[in-house]
Amino acid sequence: MLKPVHILLVEDNEGDIVLTMDAFEESKINTNISVVRNGQEAVDFLYKRDRYTEENKPDLILLDINIPILNGHEVLKIIKQDAELKKIPVIMLTTSSNTRDINLSYENYANSYVTKPIEMEDFLKAILKIEEFWLQLCKLAD
């Protein structure tokens, strides 16, 4: 059996966390999802600091922009400037459809940008599309 795909979800909205977890639970892919609720926790998780010393590096990161302490753009910049971390695909998963946010995300080497749909059913479909593309079609780095 294949080892589970480890996903780091960086999200402060409890409803979106629950929806994302539910969507991945319905998937055919074996996933292990870690959740952090602000940008500083995301950086600590990735560098195995504080309470995250035992965590494994994620295979994929779902990163919201509007999160406390460090925002998603700041976290993305840190990830993509690090020789080890930059191999991890980062999907910006956010409510913002602002052109500036989209452009800044790609300028900082986001692997894709997905605007969260408002309707729950559409949100679940979006998560399943992410799963289908990134976890079934693409090959992820070790």
Sine and cosine of phi, psi and omega as CSV:
sin_phi,cos_phi,sin_psi,cos_psi,sin_omega,cos_omega
0.00,0.00,0.67,-0.74,0.00,-1.00
-0.93,0.36,0.55,-0.83,0.06,-1.00
-0.93,0.36,0.52,-0.86,-0.02,-1.00
-0.88,0.48,0.52,-0.85,0.11,-0.99
-0.98,0.18,0.81,-0.58,-0.04,-1.00
-1.00,-0.04,0.87,-0.49,-0.01,-1.00
-0.92,-0.39,0.75,-0.66,0.13,-0.99
-0.98,-0.19,0.89,-0.47,0.03,-1.00
-0.98,-0.19,0.89,-0.46,0.02,-1.00
-0.96,-0.29,0.98,-0.18,-0.19,-0.98
-0.42,-0.91,0.72,-0.70,0.02,-1.00
-0.97,-0.25,-0.14,0.99,-0.01,-1.00
-1.00,0.02,0.91,-0.41,-0.09,-1.00
-0.86,0.51,-0.64,0.77,0.01,-1.00
-0.89,0.46,-0.67,0.74,0.02,-1.00
-0.93,0.37,-0.56,0.83,0.06,-1.00
-0.88,0.47,-0.75,0.66,-0.02,-1.00
-0.88,0.47,-0.72,0.69,0.01,-1.00
-0.88,0.48,-0.67,0.74,0.00,-1.00
-0.91,0.42,-0.71,0.70,0.03,-1.00
-0.87,0.48,-0.69,0.72,0.02,-1.00
-0.87,0.49,-0.69,0.73,-0.02,-1.00
-0.89,0.46,-0.69,0.72,0.00,-1.00
-0.94,0.33,-0.49,0.87,0.06,-1.00
-0.91,0.42,-0.52,0.86,0.00,-1.00
-0.98,0.17,-0.17,0.99,-0.10,-1.00
-0.98,0.21,0.24,-0.97,0.02,-1.00
-1.00,0.08,-0.23,0.97,-0.06,-1.00
-1.00,0.05,0.68,-0.74,0.05,-1.00
-0.98,0.19,0.93,-0.37,-0.04,-1.00
-0.86,-0.51,0.46,-0.89,0.13,-0.99
-0.83,-0.56,0.90,-0.43,-0.09,-1.00
-0.94,-0.33,0.82,-0.57,0.13,-0.99
-0.97,-0.23,0.64,-0.77,-0.03,-1.00
-0.86,-0.51,0.76,-0.65,0.18,-0.98
-0.82,-0.57,0.49,-0.87,-0.18,-0.98
-0.94,-0.35,0.05,1.00,0.11,-0.99
-0.45,-0.89,0.19,-0.98,-0.08,-1.00
-0.91,0.41,-0.59,0.81,0.02,-1.00
-0.91,0.41,-0.66,0.75,0.06,-1.00
-0.88,0.47,-0.60,0.80,0.02,-1.00
-0.88,0.47,-0.72,0.69,0.01,-1.00
-0.91,0.42,-0.70,0.72,0.04,-1.00
-0.87,0.50,-0.66,0.75,0.02,-1.00
-0.87,0.49,-0.76,0.65,-0.07,-1.00
-0.92,0.39,-0.50,0.86,0.03,-1.00
-0.99,-0.15,0.14,0.99,0.06,-1.00
0.82,0.57,0.75,0.66,0.01,-1.00
-0.96,-0.28,0.32,-0.95,0.04,-1.00
0.81,0.59,-0.83,-0.56,-0.09,-1.00
-0.99,0.16,0.07,1.00,-0.06,-1.00
-0.96,-0.27,0.32,0.95,-0.08,-1.00
-0.89,0.45,-0.43,0.90,-0.05,-1.00
-1.00,-0.08,-0.03,1.00,-0.09,-1.00
-0.97,0.24,0.56,-0.83,0.10,-1.00
-1.00,0.03,0.45,-0.89,0.04,-1.00
-0.89,0.45,0.70,-0.71,0.01,-1.00
-0.96,0.28,0.38,-0.92,0.08,-1.00
-1.00,0.03,-0.38,0.92,-0.09,-1.00
-0.44,-0.90,0.60,-0.80,0.01,-1.00
-0.85,-0.53,0.79,-0.62,0.14,-0.99
-0.97,-0.24,0.91,-0.40,-0.19,-0.98
-0.85,-0.52,0.87,-0.50,0.10,-1.00
-0.99,0.16,0.45,-0.89,0.03,-1.00
-1.00,0.07,-0.73,0.69,-0.12,-0.99
-1.00,0.03,0.97,0.25,0.02,-1.00
-0.83,-0.56,0.41,-0.91,-0.05,-1.00
-0.95,0.32,0.24,-0.97,0.07,-1.00
0.92,0.38,-0.98,0.20,0.16,-0.99
-0.95,-0.32,0.76,-0.65,0.02,-1.00
-0.98,0.18,0.12,-0.99,-0.06,-1.00
-0.86,0.51,-0.59,0.81,0.03,-1.00
-0.90,0.44,-0.66,0.75,0.01,-1.00
-0.91,0.41,-0.67,0.74,0.02,-1.00
-0.90,0.43,-0.70,0.71,0.02,-1.00
-0.85,0.53,-0.70,0.72,0.00,-1.00
-0.87,0.50,-0.70,0.71,0.02,-1.00
-0.87,0.48,-0.72,0.69,-0.02,-1.00
-0.87,0.49,-0.77,0.64,-0.14,-0.99
-0.98,0.21,-0.15,0.99,0.09,-1.00
-0.99,-0.10,-0.02,1.00,-0.02,-1.00
-0.98,-0.21,0.80,-0.60,-0.08,-1.00
-0.84,0.54,-0.61,0.80,-0.01,-1.00
-0.99,0.15,-0.71,0.70,-0.11,-0.99
-0.96,0.29,-0.47,0.88,-0.13,-0.99
-0.90,0.43,-0.25,0.97,0.04,-1.00
-0.97,0.24,-0.30,0.95,-0.02,-1.00
-0.98,0.22,0.84,-0.55,0.06,-1.00
-0.89,0.45,0.72,-0.69,0.03,-1.00
-0.89,-0.46,0.86,-0.51,0.04,-1.00
-0.96,-0.28,0.88,-0.48,0.08,-1.00
-0.97,0.25,0.88,-0.48,-0.02,-1.00
-0.85,-0.53,0.98,-0.20,-0.24,-0.97
-0.54,-0.84,0.31,-0.95,0.06,-1.00
-0.98,0.17,-0.28,0.96,-0.09,-1.00
-0.96,0.27,0.79,-0.62,0.14,-0.99
-0.92,-0.39,0.33,0.95,0.00,-1.00
-0.92,0.40,0.78,-0.62,-0.02,-1.00
-0.84,0.55,-0.62,0.78,0.01,-1.00
-0.88,0.48,-0.69,0.72,0.02,-1.00
-0.90,0.43,-0.67,0.75,0.00,-1.00
-0.90,0.45,-0.77,0.64,-0.02,-1.00
-0.88,0.47,-0.70,0.71,0.00,-1.00
-0.89,0.46,-0.61,0.79,0.02,-1.00
-0.88,0.47,-0.74,0.68,0.00,-1.00
-0.94,0.33,-0.55,0.83,0.07,-1.00
-0.88,0.47,-0.53,0.85,0.03,-1.00
-1.00,-0.08,0.31,0.95,0.15,-0.99
0.95,0.32,0.54,0.84,0.17,-0.99
-0.87,0.50,0.57,-0.82,0.02,-1.00
-0.99,0.14,-0.44,0.90,0.15,-0.99
-0.26,-0.96,0.23,-0.97,-0.06,-1.00
-0.72,-0.69,0.87,-0.50,-0.03,-1.00
-0.82,-0.57,0.83,-0.56,0.09,-1.00
-1.00,0.09,0.79,-0.61,-0.01,-1.00
-0.91,0.42,0.82,-0.57,0.10,-1.00
-0.93,0.37,0.48,-0.88,-0.01,-1.00
-0.96,0.28,-0.70,0.71,-0.05,-1.00
-0.96,0.29,0.67,-0.74,-0.04,-1.00
-0.84,0.54,-0.71,0.70,-0.02,-1.00
-0.88,0.48,-0.66,0.75,0.03,-1.00
-0.93,0.36,-0.59,0.81,0.05,-1.00
-0.88,0.47,-0.73,0.69,0.02,-1.00
-0.87,0.49,-0.66,0.75,0.04,-1.00
-0.88,0.48,-0.66,0.75,0.00,-1.00
-0.88,0.47,-0.69,0.73,0.02,-1.00
-0.89,0.45,-0.67,0.75,0.02,-1.00
-0.90,0.43,-0.57,0.82,0.07,-1.00
-0.92,0.39,-0.65,0.76,0.07,-1.00
-0.86,0.51,-0.74,0.68,0.00,-1.00
-0.87,0.49,-0.72,0.69,-0.04,-1.00
-0.86,0.50,-0.72,0.69,-0.04,-1.00
-0.96,0.28,-0.83,0.56,-0.14,-0.99
-0.97,0.22,-0.51,0.86,-0.10,-0.99
-0.97,-0.25,-0.31,0.95,0.02,-1.00
-0.96,-0.29,-0.69,0.73,-0.10,-1.00
-1.00,0.05,-0.70,0.71,-0.08,-1.00
-0.99,0.12,0.43,-0.90,0.16,-0.99
-0.99,-0.15,0.78,-0.63,-0.01,-1.00
-0.99,-0.13,0.52,-0.86,0.01,-1.00
-0.94,0.35,0.44,-0.90,0.10,-1.00
-0.99,0.14,0.00,0.00,0.00,0.00
